[in-house]
Amino acid sequence: MGTPAGTEARILAVYGETIDALYAYVARSCCGDRTLAEDVTQETWLRAVREWRRNGPPEKPLAWLFTVARNLLASYYRRRRPVSLDSVSPAEVLAALDSGRPAESDAVTAVICHALTRLPEEQAQLIEAFHFEDRHVAQIAQARGLSERAVEGRLRRARQRLRRELESVMAFQGGTR
């Protein structure tokens, strides 16, 4: 059974409109692993084409793509333990989290990314928007239809949850609290 030409044209148009943003999102979430970023971006689009040929593109295709990519990354990081922490101290990881700046070592970044995939999706998205995409609280609030105060509170709780997940990952890997 063929796909209507209009659907194929729309899928191609959506690809052109979203591929750069999708790859940027995935690359930020891959802890600097370019091969993984390329693989996840490709798999996300393969799934999109299969699904969208059957049902047409969704109303918000980029949100759909981000969700699929995030789920693929979460599955990947759940199956794979983070890098060995022999050369990374818990204090170094927590300091990187507290500073709000990118970690100086790939090992620290990998541990943070692993812990981030263990958060509920809404909390992970808030942290990603604020810390990785450098969006201001006001921008996040407007996009989500929330007050700035509500976003600040949710962001604070998300950071606390991420800290607990980091401590759990560090303890599992033999780190100390």
Secondary structure, DSSP 8 states (H G I E B T S, - for coil): ----HHHHHHHHHHHHHHHHHHHHHHHHHTTT-HHHHHHHHHHHHHHHHHHHHHH---SSHHHHHHHHHHHHHHHHHHHS-----TT--HHHHHHHHHH-S--SSHHHHHHHHHHHTTS-HHHHHHHIIIIIS---HHHHHHHHT--HHHHHHHHHHHHHHHHHHHHHHHHHTT---
